[in-house]
Amino acid sequence: MCRQCVRPWLDTYEERKDPRGRPYFWNSSIFTLGATGAGHRRGRPCATGIITVTPLQFDLTQYQQLKEWQGREWKVASKK
């Protein structure tokens, strides 16, 4: 079990031309993982063939900020 890695993928793109000569960008599929951040497990278990499990959820709410803003009165700026 380990937490989700939040380091950015440093992906690369190639500029190419379609058959009509229009430019587009192709992801080269060569991904490089950025530097390890503090508090993350050392090593890369997946790269060494070790199975890892990370329970995930999709909720990017900043609960502390939400708590601070609750009950606050908001003023609407006037249009000029």
PDB file of N, CA, C and O in Angstrom:
ATOM      1  N   MET A   1       0.853  -1.177   0.000  1.00  0.00           N
ATOM      2  CA  MET A   1       0.000   0.000   0.000  1.00  0.00           C
ATOM      3  C   MET A   1       0.893   1.233   0.000  1.00  0.00           C
ATOM      4  O   MET A   1       1.888   1.291   0.723  1.00  0.00           O
ATOM      5  N   CYS A   2       0.536   2.200  -0.802  1.00  0.00           N
ATOM      6  CA  CYS A   2       1.277   3.469  -0.789  1.00  0.00           C
ATOM      7  C   CYS A   2       0.351   4.584  -1.255  1.00  0.00           C
ATOM      8  O   CYS A   2      -0.696   4.341  -1.855  1.00  0.00           O
ATOM      9  N   ARG A   3       0.765   5.807  -0.964  1.00  0.00           N
ATOM     10  CA  ARG A   3      -0.048   6.955  -1.365  1.00  0.00           C
ATOM     11  C   ARG A   3       0.204   7.258  -2.836  1.00  0.00           C
ATOM     12  O   ARG A   3       1.176   6.782  -3.423  1.00  0.00           O
ATOM     13  N   GLN A   4      -0.681   8.055  -3.423  1.00  0.00           N
ATOM     14  CA  GLN A   4      -0.555   8.440  -4.818  1.00  0.00           C
ATOM     15  C   GLN A   4       0.632   9.378  -4.987  1.00  0.00           C
ATOM     16  O   GLN A   4       0.856  10.267  -4.165  1.00  0.00           O
ATOM     17  N   CYS A   5       1.361   9.178  -6.021  1.00  0.00           N
ATOM     18  CA  CYS A   5       2.466  10.065  -6.355  1.00  0.00           C
ATOM     19  C   CYS A   5       1.876  11.342  -6.944  1.00  0.00           C
ATOM     20  O   CYS A   5       1.012  11.278  -7.818  1.00  0.00           O
ATOM     21  N   VAL A   6       2.327  12.483  -6.480  1.00  0.00           N
ATOM     22  CA  VAL A   6       1.822  13.752  -7.004  1.00  0.00           C
ATOM     23  C   VAL A   6       2.904  14.509  -7.773  1.00  0.00           C
ATOM     24  O   VAL A   6       2.736  15.683  -8.103  1.00  0.00           O
ATOM     25  N   ARG A   7       4.000  13.835  -8.052  1.00  0.00           N
ATOM     26  CA  ARG A   7       5.052  14.466  -8.847  1.00  0.00           C
ATOM     27  C   ARG A   7       4.593  14.595 -10.292  1.00  0.00           C
ATOM     28  O   ARG A   7       3.852  13.743 -10.782  1.00  0.00           O
ATOM     29  N   PRO A   8       5.021  15.642 -10.976  1.00  0.00           N
ATOM     30  CA  PRO A   8       4.576  15.820 -12.367  1.00  0.00           C
ATOM     31  C   PRO A   8       5.297  14.886 -13.318  1.00  0.00           C
ATOM     32  O   PRO A   8       6.467  14.553 -13.126  1.00  0.00           O
ATOM     33  N   TRP A   9       4.575  14.471 -14.349  1.00  0.00           N
ATOM     34  CA  TRP A   9       5.203  13.758 -15.452  1.00  0.00           C
ATOM     35  C   TRP A   9       5.776  14.808 -16.372  1.00  0.00           C
ATOM     36  O   TRP A   9       5.097  15.776 -16.715  1.00  0.00           O
ATOM     37  N   LEU A  10       7.005  14.630 -16.772  1.00  0.00           N
ATOM     38  CA  LEU A  10       7.632  15.553 -17.706  1.00  0.00           C
ATOM     39  C   LEU A  10       7.564  14.921 -19.086  1.00  0.00           C
ATOM     40  O   LEU A  10       8.502  14.253 -19.522  1.00  0.00           O
ATOM     41  N   ASP A  11       6.435  15.140 -19.773  1.00  0.00           N
ATOM     42  CA  ASP A  11       6.278  14.521 -21.080  1.00  0.00           C
ATOM     43  C   ASP A  11       6.782  15.455 -22.169  1.00  0.00           C
ATOM     44  O   ASP A  11       6.913  16.661 -21.957  1.00  0.00           O
ATOM     45  N   THR A  12       7.061  14.892 -23.329  1.00  0.00           N
ATOM     46  CA  THR A  12       7.610  15.666 -24.435  1.00  0.00           C
ATOM     47  C   THR A  12       6.690  15.557 -25.646  1.00  0.00           C
ATOM     48  O   THR A  12       5.985  14.563 -25.824  1.00  0.00           O
ATOM     49  N   TYR A  13       6.712  16.585 -26.463  1.00  0.00           N
ATOM     50  CA  TYR A  13       5.875  16.637 -27.651  1.00  0.00           C
ATOM     51  C   TYR A  13       6.722  16.982 -28.871  1.00  0.00           C
ATOM     52  O   TYR A  13       7.675  17.757 -28.784  1.00  0.00           O
ATOM     53  N   GLU A  14       6.362  16.402 -29.993  1.00  0.00           N
ATOM     54  CA  GLU A  14       7.016  16.703 -31.267  1.00  0.00           C
ATOM     55  C   GLU A  14       6.038  17.474 -32.134  1.00  0.00           C
ATOM     56  O   GLU A  14       4.859  17.129 -32.216  1.00  0.00           O
ATOM     57  N   GLU A  15       6.532  18.518 -32.779  1.00  0.00           N
ATOM     58  CA  GLU A  15       5.677  19.214 -33.739  1.00  0.00           C
ATOM     59  C   GLU A  15       5.757  18.455 -35.058  1.00  0.00           C
ATOM     60  O   GLU A  15       6.844  18.169 -35.560  1.00  0.00           O
ATOM     61  N   ARG A  16       4.597  18.135 -35.608  1.00  0.00           N
ATOM     62  CA  ARG A  16       4.521  17.406 -36.878  1.00  0.00           C
ATOM     63  C   ARG A  16       3.580  18.141 -37.812  1.00  0.00           C
ATOM     64  O   ARG A  16       2.932  19.113 -37.424  1.00  0.00           O
ATOM     65  N   LYS A  17       3.513  17.673 -39.032  1.00  0.00           N
ATOM     66  CA  LYS A  17       2.605  18.255 -40.030  1.00  0.00           C
ATOM     67  C   LYS A  17       1.632  17.180 -40.497  1.00  0.00           C
ATOM     68  O   LYS A  17       2.023  16.039 -40.745  1.00  0.00           O
ATOM     69  N   ASP A  18       0.356  17.556 -40.615  1.00  0.00           N
ATOM     70  CA  ASP A  18      -0.622  16.609 -41.143  1.00  0.00           C
ATOM     71  C   ASP A  18      -0.487  16.576 -42.674  1.00  0.00           C
ATOM     72  O   ASP A  18       0.284  17.357 -43.232  1.00  0.00           O
ATOM     73  N   PRO A  19      -1.217  15.693 -43.359  1.00  0.00           N
ATOM     74  CA  PRO A  19      -1.087  15.587 -44.827  1.00  0.00           C
ATOM     75  C   PRO A  19      -1.356  16.888 -45.581  1.00  0.00           C
ATOM     76  O   PRO A  19      -0.904  17.052 -46.714  1.00  0.00           O
ATOM     77  N   ARG A  20      -2.082  17.805 -44.966  1.00  0.00           N
ATOM     78  CA  ARG A  20      -2.358  19.092 -45.616  1.00  0.00           C
ATOM     79  C   ARG A  20      -1.365  20.174 -45.211  1.00  0.00           C
ATOM     80  O   ARG A  20      -1.527  21.338 -45.578  1.00  0.00           O
ATOM     81  N   GLY A  21      -0.331  19.791 -44.451  1.00  0.00           N
ATOM     82  CA  GLY A  21       0.705  20.742 -44.071  1.00  0.00           C
ATOM     83  C   GLY A  21       0.424  21.538 -42.815  1.00  0.00           C
ATOM     84  O   GLY A  21       1.183  22.440 -42.462  1.00  0.00           O
ATOM     85  N   ARG A  22      -0.681  21.203 -42.129  1.00  0.00           N
ATOM     86  CA  ARG A  22      -1.024  21.927 -40.905  1.00  0.00           C
ATOM     87  C   ARG A  22      -0.251  21.338 -39.726  1.00  0.00           C
ATOM     88  O   ARG A  22      -0.112  20.119 -39.623  1.00  0.00           O
ATOM     89  N   PRO A  23       0.250  22.195 -38.838  1.00  0.00           N
ATOM     90  CA  PRO A  23       1.025  21.693 -37.701  1.00  0.00           C
ATOM     91  C   PRO A  23       0.122  21.080 -36.618  1.00  0.00           C
ATOM     92  O   PRO A  23      -1.001  21.534 -36.399  1.00  0.00           O
ATOM     93  N   TYR A  24       0.628  20.060 -35.960  1.00  0.00           N
ATOM     94  CA  TYR A  24      -0.008  19.499 -34.767  1.00  0.00           C
ATOM     95  C   TYR A  24       1.103  18.973 -33.869  1.00  0.00           C
ATOM     96  O   TYR A  24       2.246  18.837 -34.304  1.00  0.00           O
ATOM     97  N   PHE A  25       0.771  18.680 -32.628  1.00  0.00           N
ATOM     98  CA  PHE A  25       1.772  18.212 -31.677  1.00  0.00           C
ATOM     99  C   PHE A  25       1.464  16.788 -31.253  1.00  0.00           C
ATOM    100  O   PHE A  25       0.333  16.474 -30.881  1.00  0.00           O
ATOM    101  N   TRP A  26       2.463  15.936 -31.310  1.00  0.00           N
ATOM    102  CA  TRP A  26       2.338  14.525 -31.007  1.00  0.00           C
ATOM    103  C   TRP A  26       3.073  14.229 -29.705  1.00  0.00           C
ATOM    104  O   TRP A  26       4.253  14.550 -29.562  1.00  0.00           O
ATOM    105  N   ASN A  27       2.366  13.611 -28.752  1.00  0.00           N
ATOM    106  CA  ASN A  27       3.017  13.211 -27.506  1.00  0.00           C
ATOM    107  C   ASN A  27       3.946  12.055 -27.832  1.00  0.00           C
ATOM    108  O   ASN A  27       3.512  11.029 -28.357  1.00  0.00           O
ATOM    109  N   SER A  28       5.211  12.219 -27.524  1.00  0.00           N
ATOM    110  CA  SER A  28       6.205  11.214 -27.913  1.00  0.00           C
ATOM    111  C   SER A  28       6.135   9.950 -27.059  1.00  0.00           C
ATOM    112  O   SER A  28       6.833   8.976 -27.342  1.00  0.00           O
ATOM    113  N   SER A  29       5.309   9.953 -26.026  1.00  0.00           N
ATOM    114  CA  SER A  29       5.130   8.806 -25.125  1.00  0.00           C
ATOM    115  C   SER A  29       6.406   8.433 -24.384  1.00  0.00           C
ATOM    116  O   SER A  29       6.533   7.308 -23.901  1.00  0.00           O
ATOM    117  N   ILE A  30       7.331   9.340 -24.291  1.00  0.00           N
ATOM    118  CA  ILE A  30       8.528   9.130 -23.482  1.00  0.00           C
ATOM    119  C   ILE A  30       8.327   9.970 -22.227  1.00  0.00           C
ATOM    120  O   ILE A  30       8.503  11.188 -22.254  1.00  0.00           O
ATOM    121  N   PHE A  31       7.961   9.326 -21.139  1.00  0.00           N
ATOM    122  CA  PHE A  31       7.657  10.042 -19.906  1.00  0.00           C
ATOM    123  C   PHE A  31       8.826   9.940 -18.942  1.00  0.00           C
ATOM    124  O   PHE A  31       9.442   8.884 -18.801  1.00  0.00           O
ATOM    125  N   THR A  32       9.119  11.044 -18.286  1.00  0.00           N
ATOM    126  CA  THR A  32      10.156  11.080 -17.267  1.00  0.00           C
ATOM    127  C   THR A  32       9.522  11.601 -16.003  1.00  0.00           C
ATOM    128  O   THR A  32       8.915  12.671 -16.015  1.00  0.00           O
ATOM    129  N   LEU A  33       9.646  10.875 -14.913  1.00  0.00           N
ATOM    130  CA  LEU A  33       9.074  11.296 -13.645  1.00  0.00           C
ATOM    131  C   LEU A  33      10.009  12.280 -12.981  1.00  0.00           C
ATOM    132  O   LEU A  33      11.213  12.036 -12.898  1.00  0.00           O
ATOM    133  N   GLY A  34       9.471  13.391 -12.507  1.00  0.00           N
ATOM    134  CA  GLY A  34      10.270  14.436 -11.860  1.00  0.00           C
ATOM    135  C   GLY A  34      10.890  13.965 -10.556  1.00  0.00           C
ATOM    136  O   GLY A  34      10.722  12.814 -10.154  1.00  0.00           O
ATOM    137  N   ALA A  35      11.601  14.859  -9.905  1.00  0.00           N
ATOM    138  CA  ALA A  35      12.319  14.546  -8.665  1.00  0.00           C
ATOM    139  C   ALA A  35      11.361  14.120  -7.558  1.00  0.00           C
ATOM    140  O   ALA A  35      10.218  14.574  -7.505  1.00  0.00           O
ATOM    141  N   THR A  36      11.834  13.244  -6.676  1.00  0.00           N
ATOM    142  CA  THR A  36      11.032  12.756  -5.559  1.00  0.00           C
ATOM    143  C   THR A  36      10.810  13.865  -4.542  1.00  0.00           C
ATOM    144  O   THR A  36      11.749  14.559  -4.151  1.00  0.00           O
ATOM    145  N   GLY A  37       9.563  14.025  -4.118  1.00  0.00           N
ATOM    146  CA  GLY A  37       9.245  15.035  -3.115  1.00  0.00           C
ATOM    147  C   GLY A  37       9.412  14.470  -1.707  1.00  0.00           C
ATOM    148  O   GLY A  37       9.499  13.257  -1.516  1.00  0.00           O
ATOM    149  N   ALA A  38       9.454  15.353  -0.747  1.00  0.00           N
ATOM    150  CA  ALA A  38       9.602  14.938   0.650  1.00  0.00           C
ATOM    151  C   ALA A  38       8.401  14.118   1.090  1.00  0.00           C
ATOM    152  O   ALA A  38       7.272  14.419   0.703  1.00  0.00           O
ATOM    153  N   GLY A  39       8.624  13.110   1.873  1.00  0.00           N
ATOM    154  CA  GLY A  39       7.541  12.297   2.414  1.00  0.00           C
ATOM    155  C   GLY A  39       7.060  11.187   1.507  1.00  0.00           C
ATOM    156  O   GLY A  39       6.178  10.419   1.893  1.00  0.00           O
ATOM    157  N   HIS A  40       7.608  11.080   0.322  1.00  0.00           N
ATOM    158  CA  HIS A  40       7.193  10.004  -0.573  1.00  0.00           C
ATOM    159  C   HIS A  40       8.152   8.844  -0.422  1.00  0.00           C
ATOM    160  O   HIS A  40       9.350   9.026  -0.205  1.00  0.00           O
ATOM    161  N   ARG A  41       7.600   7.646  -0.541  1.00  0.00           N
ATOM    162  CA  ARG A  41       8.390   6.433  -0.422  1.00  0.00           C
ATOM    163  C   ARG A  41       9.587   6.426  -1.359  1.00  0.00           C
ATOM    164  O   ARG A  41       9.456   6.760  -2.537  1.00  0.00           O
ATOM    165  N   ARG A  42      10.718   6.058  -0.861  1.00  0.00           N
ATOM    166  CA  ARG A  42      11.915   5.992  -1.708  1.00  0.00           C
ATOM    167  C   ARG A  42      11.825   4.770  -2.620  1.00  0.00           C
ATOM    168  O   ARG A  42      11.236   3.750  -2.262  1.00  0.00           O
ATOM    169  N   GLY A  43      12.405   4.893  -3.769  1.00  0.00           N
ATOM    170  CA  GLY A  43      12.368   3.786  -4.714  1.00  0.00           C
ATOM    171  C   GLY A  43      11.090   3.816  -5.524  1.00  0.00           C
ATOM    172  O   GLY A  43      10.192   4.616  -5.260  1.00  0.00           O
ATOM    173  N   ARG A  44      11.014   2.948  -6.501  1.00  0.00           N
ATOM    174  CA  ARG A  44       9.825   2.878  -7.336  1.00  0.00           C
ATOM    175  C   ARG A  44       9.366   1.436  -7.383  1.00  0.00           C
ATOM    176  O   ARG A  44       9.815   0.671  -8.237  1.00  0.00           O
ATOM    177  N   PRO A  45       8.474   1.049  -6.475  1.00  0.00           N
ATOM    178  CA  PRO A  45       8.033  -0.340  -6.429  1.00  0.00           C
ATOM    179  C   PRO A  45       7.494  -0.859  -7.755  1.00  0.00           C
ATOM    180  O   PRO A  45       7.769  -2.003  -8.117  1.00  0.00           O
ATOM    181  N   CYS A  46       6.735  -0.051  -8.489  1.00  0.00           N
ATOM    182  CA  CYS A  46       6.177  -0.507  -9.770  1.00  0.00           C
ATOM    183  C   CYS A  46       7.281  -0.802 -10.774  1.00  0.00           C
ATOM    184  O   CYS A  46       7.182  -1.758 -11.543  1.00  0.00           O
ATOM    185  N   ALA A  47       8.334   0.011 -10.773  1.00  0.00           N
ATOM    186  CA  ALA A  47       9.429  -0.180 -11.726  1.00  0.00           C
ATOM    187  C   ALA A  47      10.213  -1.454 -11.435  1.00  0.00           C
ATOM    188  O   ALA A  47      10.890  -1.979 -12.319  1.00  0.00           O
ATOM    189  N   THR A  48      10.128  -1.953 -10.213  1.00  0.00           N
ATOM    190  CA  THR A  48      10.861  -3.164  -9.856  1.00  0.00           C
ATOM    191  C   THR A  48       9.965  -4.393  -9.890  1.00  0.00           C
ATOM    192  O   THR A  48      10.375  -5.472  -9.461  1.00  0.00           O
ATOM    193  N   GLY A  49       8.741  -4.238 -10.397  1.00  0.00           N
ATOM    194  CA  GLY A  49       7.845  -5.373 -10.530  1.00  0.00           C
ATOM    195  C   GLY A  49       6.991  -5.654  -9.305  1.00  0.00           C
ATOM    196  O   GLY A  49       6.279  -6.658  -9.267  1.00  0.00           O
ATOM    197  N   ILE A  50       7.050  -4.786  -8.306  1.00  0.00           N
ATOM    198  CA  ILE A  50       6.245  -4.967  -7.102  1.00  0.00           C
ATOM    199  C   ILE A  50       4.868  -4.340  -7.337  1.00  0.00           C
ATOM    200  O   ILE A  50       4.770  -3.211  -7.819  1.00  0.00           O
ATOM    201  N   ILE A  51       3.822  -5.066  -6.998  1.00  0.00           N
ATOM    202  CA  ILE A  51       2.464  -4.552  -7.151  1.00  0.00           C
ATOM    203  C   ILE A  51       2.188  -3.571  -6.021  1.00  0.00           C
ATOM    204  O   ILE A  51       2.452  -3.866  -4.855  1.00  0.00           O
ATOM    205  N   THR A  52       1.657  -2.408  -6.367  1.00  0.00           N
ATOM    206  CA  THR A  52       1.273  -1.421  -5.361  1.00  0.00           C
ATOM    207  C   THR A  52      -0.219  -1.162  -5.455  1.00  0.00           C
ATOM    208  O   THR A  52      -0.804  -1.270  -6.532  1.00  0.00           O
ATOM    209  N   VAL A  53      -0.829  -0.824  -4.344  1.00  0.00           N
ATOM    210  CA  VAL A  53      -2.253  -0.521  -4.288  1.00  0.00           C
ATOM    211  C   VAL A  53      -2.419   0.837  -3.625  1.00  0.00           C
ATOM    212  O   VAL A  53      -1.875   1.089  -2.550  1.00  0.00           O
ATOM    213  N   THR A  54      -3.180   1.711  -4.285  1.00  0.00           N
ATOM    214  CA  THR A  54      -3.446   3.042  -3.751  1.00  0.00           C
ATOM    215  C   THR A  54      -4.944   3.296  -3.816  1.00  0.00           C
ATOM    216  O   THR A  54      -5.505   3.355  -4.911  1.00  0.00           O
ATOM    217  N   PRO A  55      -5.606   3.447  -2.675  1.00  0.00           N
ATOM    218  CA  PRO A  55      -7.034   3.779  -2.706  1.00  0.00           C
ATOM    219  C   PRO A  55      -7.183   5.237  -3.149  1.00  0.00           C
ATOM    220  O   PRO A  55      -6.540   6.124  -2.588  1.00  0.00           O
ATOM    221  N   LEU A  56      -8.026   5.484  -4.150  1.00  0.00           N
ATOM    222  CA  LEU A  56      -8.184   6.815  -4.715  1.00  0.00           C
ATOM    223  C   LEU A  56      -9.601   7.330  -4.551  1.00  0.00           C
ATOM    224  O   LEU A  56     -10.553   6.565  -4.397  1.00  0.00           O
ATOM    225  N   GLN A  57      -9.709   8.646  -4.588  1.00  0.00           N
ATOM    226  CA  GLN A  57     -10.993   9.319  -4.655  1.00  0.00           C
ATOM    227  C   GLN A  57     -10.785  10.605  -5.428  1.00  0.00           C
ATOM    228  O   GLN A  57      -9.660  11.091  -5.535  1.00  0.00           O
ATOM    229  N   PHE A  58     -11.850  11.157  -5.964  1.00  0.00           N
ATOM    230  CA  PHE A  58     -11.739  12.400  -6.711  1.00  0.00           C
ATOM    231  C   PHE A  58     -12.447  13.483  -5.932  1.00  0.00           C
ATOM    232  O   PHE A  58     -13.663  13.643  -6.039  1.00  0.00           O
ATOM    233  N   ASP A  59     -11.696  14.219  -5.154  1.00  0.00           N
ATOM    234  CA  ASP A  59     -12.240  15.332  -4.387  1.00  0.00           C
ATOM    235  C   ASP A  59     -11.094  16.288  -4.107  1.00  0.00           C
ATOM    236  O   ASP A  59     -10.263  16.033  -3.236  1.00  0.00           O
ATOM    237  N   LEU A  60     -11.052  17.385  -4.843  1.00  0.00           N
ATOM    238  CA  LEU A  60      -9.965  18.346  -4.695  1.00  0.00           C
ATOM    239  C   LEU A  60     -10.347  19.530  -3.798  1.00  0.00           C
ATOM    240  O   LEU A  60      -9.663  20.553  -3.786  1.00  0.00           O
ATOM    241  N   THR A  61     -11.436  19.381  -3.054  1.00  0.00           N
ATOM    242  CA  THR A  61     -11.904  20.441  -2.176  1.00  0.00           C
ATOM    243  C   THR A  61     -10.866  20.763  -1.109  1.00  0.00           C
ATOM    244  O   THR A  61     -10.321  19.860  -0.475  1.00  0.00           O
ATOM    245  N   GLN A  62     -10.595  22.041  -0.912  1.00  0.00           N
ATOM    246  CA  GLN A  62      -9.730  22.474   0.186  1.00  0.00           C
ATOM    247  C   GLN A  62     -10.633  22.705   1.390  1.00  0.00           C
ATOM    248  O   GLN A  62     -11.199  23.785   1.556  1.00  0.00           O
ATOM    249  N   TYR A  63     -10.760  21.683   2.224  1.00  0.00           N
ATOM    250  CA  TYR A  63     -11.721  21.731   3.317  1.00  0.00           C
ATOM    251  C   TYR A  63     -11.417  22.810   4.345  1.00  0.00           C
ATOM    252  O   TYR A  63     -12.347  23.397   4.898  1.00  0.00           O
ATOM    253  N   GLN A  64     -10.158  23.091   4.618  1.00  0.00           N
ATOM    254  CA  GLN A  64      -9.821  24.146   5.577  1.00  0.00           C
ATOM    255  C   GLN A  64     -10.292  25.497   5.066  1.00  0.00           C
ATOM    256  O   GLN A  64     -10.849  26.289   5.827  1.00  0.00           O
ATOM    257  N   GLN A  65     -10.073  25.770   3.775  1.00  0.00           N
ATOM    258  CA  GLN A  65     -10.523  27.039   3.186  1.00  0.00           C
ATOM    259  C   GLN A  65     -12.040  27.112   3.183  1.00  0.00           C
ATOM    260  O   GLN A  65     -12.606  28.166   3.475  1.00  0.00           O
ATOM    261  N   LEU A  66     -12.707  26.014   2.859  1.00  0.00           N
ATOM    262  CA  LEU A  66     -14.160  25.964   2.865  1.00  0.00           C
ATOM    263  C   LEU A  66     -14.698  26.295   4.252  1.00  0.00           C
ATOM    264  O   LEU A  66     -15.662  27.048   4.388  1.00  0.00           O
ATOM    265  N   LYS A  67     -14.076  25.735   5.270  1.00  0.00           N
ATOM    266  CA  LYS A  67     -14.483  25.981   6.658  1.00  0.00           C
ATOM    267  C   LYS A  67     -14.325  27.459   7.018  1.00  0.00           C
ATOM    268  O   LYS A  67     -15.184  28.036   7.684  1.00  0.00           O
ATOM    269  N   GLU A  68     -13.214  28.070   6.572  1.00  0.00           N
ATOM    270  CA  GLU A  68     -12.970  29.489   6.862  1.00  0.00           C
ATOM    271  C   GLU A  68     -13.988  30.383   6.165  1.00  0.00           C
ATOM    272  O   GLU A  68     -14.375  31.413   6.718  1.00  0.00           O
ATOM    273  N   TRP A  69     -14.430  30.015   4.965  1.00  0.00           N
ATOM    274  CA  TRP A  69     -15.348  30.844   4.193  1.00  0.00           C
ATOM    275  C   TRP A  69     -16.811  30.671   4.588  1.00  0.00           C
ATOM    276  O   TRP A  69     -17.630  31.542   4.297  1.00  0.00           O
ATOM    277  N   GLN A  70     -17.151  29.574   5.238  1.00  0.00           N
ATOM    278  CA  GLN A  70     -18.552  29.346   5.604  1.00  0.00           C
ATOM    279  C   GLN A  70     -19.033  30.447   6.543  1.00  0.00           C
ATOM    280  O   GLN A  70     -18.346  30.807   7.498  1.00  0.00           O
ATOM    281  N   GLY A  71     -20.202  30.967   6.263  1.00  0.00           N
ATOM    282  CA  GLY A  71     -20.790  32.009   7.086  1.00  0.00           C
ATOM    283  C   GLY A  71     -20.298  33.412   6.746  1.00  0.00           C
ATOM    284  O   GLY A  71     -20.802  34.387   7.305  1.00  0.00           O
ATOM    285  N   ARG A  72     -19.339  33.536   5.856  1.00  0.00           N
ATOM    286  CA  ARG A  72     -18.818  34.845   5.458  1.00  0.00           C
ATOM    287  C   ARG A  72     -19.812  35.513   4.521  1.00  0.00           C
ATOM    288  O   ARG A  72     -20.414  34.859   3.670  1.00  0.00           O
ATOM    289  N   GLU A  73     -19.980  36.830   4.686  1.00  0.00           N
ATOM    290  CA  GLU A  73     -20.880  37.565   3.802  1.00  0.00           C
ATOM    291  C   GLU A  73     -20.068  38.107   2.626  1.00  0.00           C
ATOM    292  O   GLU A  73     -19.039  38.756   2.815  1.00  0.00           O
ATOM    293  N   TRP A  74     -20.537  37.836   1.428  1.00  0.00           N
ATOM    294  CA  TRP A  74     -19.819  38.232   0.224  1.00  0.00           C
ATOM    295  C   TRP A  74     -20.522  39.410  -0.419  1.00  0.00           C
ATOM    296  O   TRP A  74     -21.750  39.442  -0.490  1.00  0.00           O
ATOM    297  N   LYS A  75     -19.755  40.372  -0.885  1.00  0.00           N
ATOM    298  CA  LYS A  75     -20.308  41.550  -1.553  1.00  0.00           C
ATOM    299  C   LYS A  75     -20.074  41.409  -3.044  1.00  0.00           C
ATOM    300  O   LYS A  75     -19.002  40.991  -3.482  1.00  0.00           O
ATOM    301  N   VAL A  76     -21.100  41.766  -3.824  1.00  0.00           N
ATOM    302  CA  VAL A  76     -20.985  41.691  -5.273  1.00  0.00           C
ATOM    303  C   VAL A  76     -20.491  43.052  -5.772  1.00  0.00           C
ATOM    304  O   VAL A  76     -21.065  44.085  -5.428  1.00  0.00           O
ATOM    305  N   ALA A  77     -19.439  43.055  -6.573  1.00  0.00           N
ATOM    306  CA  ALA A  77     -18.896  44.298  -7.118  1.00  0.00           C
ATOM    307  C   ALA A  77     -19.891  44.904  -8.095  1.00  0.00           C
ATOM    308  O   ALA A  77     -20.537  44.188  -8.860  1.00  0.00           O
ATOM    309  N   SER A  78     -20.009  46.214  -8.068  1.00  0.00           N
ATOM    310  CA  SER A  78     -20.949  46.881  -8.988  1.00  0.00           C
ATOM    311  C   SER A  78     -20.322  46.966 -10.372  1.00  0.00           C
ATOM    312  O   SER A  78     -19.109  47.123 -10.517  1.00  0.00           O
ATOM    313  N   LYS A  79     -21.182  46.857 -11.388  1.00  0.00           N
ATOM    314  CA  LYS A  79     -20.716  46.947 -12.771  1.00  0.00           C
ATOM    315  C   LYS A  79     -20.622  48.413 -13.148  1.00  0.00           C
ATOM    316  O   LYS A  79     -21.496  49.208 -12.802  1.00  0.00           O
ATOM    317  N   LYS A  80     -19.576  48.766 -13.848  1.00  0.00           N
ATOM    318  CA  LYS A  80     -19.397  50.172 -14.275  1.00  0.00           C
ATOM    319  C   LYS A  80     -19.651  50.306 -15.741  1.00  0.00           C
ATOM    320  O   LYS A  80     -19.552  51.405 -16.287  1.00  0.00           O
TER     321      LYS A  80
END
